[in-house]
Amino acid sequence: MRDEATGAGLAIEMLERYGDVAGDRWPVTIDQLPAEALSSWIHRLALANGMAPQSFAGVLGQHDGMWSPRLELRLPGHVAALLSKQAGVASETISAMALTDDALTPLLLPLRENAHRNRSTWMQYCPLCLAEDDAPYFRRQWRLASRISCFVHGCGLRDRCPKCRGGIASFDQAELLPQHFCARCGFDLRAAPKVSVKARARRLERAIADMLRVEAVKSSPADSELIPRLLRAPVVAEILSVKSLTGLSTAARIRCFERLASDPYDWLISDVDADAAYRRCMILAAGGHEALINRFAGFLEKHQESRRPKRSLPAGATRSALFEAYLQVMHAGEIRAAARSGRAPTPARH
């Protein structure tokens, strides 16, 4: 064949299909990064093997659109098996990256390719995290509507490209570009301006994250009424445009949390049993579980120093042991509260 513009000959070569060339294993395998979302890992895997995410959908037998985010919510067995075999990754590792049957599923941002500026998109990101990553990737917790800031950098999360205002669309990337480049306009998301969030709102956010974690351990997800309360947060904050937290954009949820943080926390505590109210009050007062543990550790250290000569901690005095002691003290407080109310205390749960 000859180029009409230059007259030069163009060599055309028929290549084998990707699946035939790759054989039983894809040429390049990559490890999962800490708390990485399944879609993020798949996008990086595609790029490492020389394919754009949009084309990689066909390799996995998926249709176009939001194919990789859909796999996070429902990962078919044959796709999981293919990924495990071809990428050389244990099926348990792949399943752990998915969000199927997760206790926090009701708090996931809905799958939405395009949304009004005040409505949610499916994924958030921290530009500073992406900038510090050796291989920029998206975290599972960034999909939660209850998260509005980065716990590492203290800045607000973003859910859109600041240049074109489009949501994250890595699944639709047709070029061989890393996923931190906007699939619609090519903007480098690492360069997005920092978003400020008031300290009191970040304090409330962290306390809520800790309450979710503690209550998930102490009871089954079906028994928890905390998640429905969180979903109704816009109503409590009198944001009339949307009734569910998952429907708000990140910017709107930041405003929602800032309003909630300036008022009493009755909406989180009222009409719950005394045990749950006691735990939530302690976590809210301390600004999070980590802060509560640190306060408890400081109290123990000060109390021990006042009663005996200073000495080194005994062997086995790890953070786990300290956490166990904290739970025992918490349960003692629950017993005292039960005695005052005239009801039977609940058994200690670890």
C-alpha positions, 0 to 999 in steps of 0.5 A: 500500500502507498501513502498518497501524500508522500508516495512512500510505501506502507508495510501492513502486517497482520498481527495475532489476537492479544489472547492468542499471543498472551497464552496462559499468562499475560506478559506483565503482572502487578501487585495490589497496592494498599487498599487499592480498588479492584478497578484501579488494579485492573486499569494498571494491569491493562496499561502494564500489558500495553492495552488501554482500559477501554480495550481491556474490557473486551479481553475480560468479556465485558461491555463498554461503559463503566465496566470496571466499576461494575466488576467491583460491585459484582465480580462474576466467577469466570472473570475472577478466575480469568484474572487470577490465572492470567495475572498470576494473582490469588483469587482471594486477593482479587476478591478482597479488592472487590466490594461485593457483600461489603458491610459498607455497601449502602454508603458507596457512591452510585455508578454514574458516568455524568452528573450535575455539578451538585450530584455525586460521581462514583469515585473520589481522589486525593491529588496529594496521594496520587502525587506521592504514589510511585504508581498512582492508584485509587483507594477503596475508601474513596468510594464511600459517601462518608469520606470527604477528606484525606486522613493522610494529608488533611485536605478535601477529596475531589470527585471531578477533573478541575479542568473539564469538570468531568468525573473519573472515567479511567474505564473509558481511557482509550490511550496508553495513559496512566489513570491519573490523567483525565480520560476526557481532557488529559489533565493530570489529576495530581496537579488539582488544587488543594481543597480545604475542609474545616477541622471540626468537619474532619474531626466528625468524619474521622469519628464516624469512620471509627464508629463504623469500624467499631460497630461492624465488629460488635454487631452484624451489618443488618443490626446496625442503624448507624448507616441509615442515619448517615444516609439521612445526613443531608436532611439533618443538615437541611440540604434540601436538594438531595435526601441521601448522602450518596447523592451529593457531590463531594463539595456538597458533602463537605458543606454538609459535614461542616454544618453537622459539625457545628451542631449537637450530635443528637442525630447520631446518639438519640434513640439508641441503646445505652451501650452504643450511645456510650461508645459514640459519645466517647469517640465523638468527644475524643475526635476519633478512636485513635485519639481515644486510645491515645488518651487512654494510654496517657491516662494509664501512663500517668496513673502508673507513674503516680503509684510506682517507680518508672519502669519499662513496659513488660514484654507483650505490652503491645498496642493490641494489649492496650486496645484490649485493656481499653475495651475492658474499661469501656465494658466496665463503664457500660456495666455502670451505666446499666446498673444506673438504668436498672437493666442487665448489662450486655456481655463483653464482646471482643 
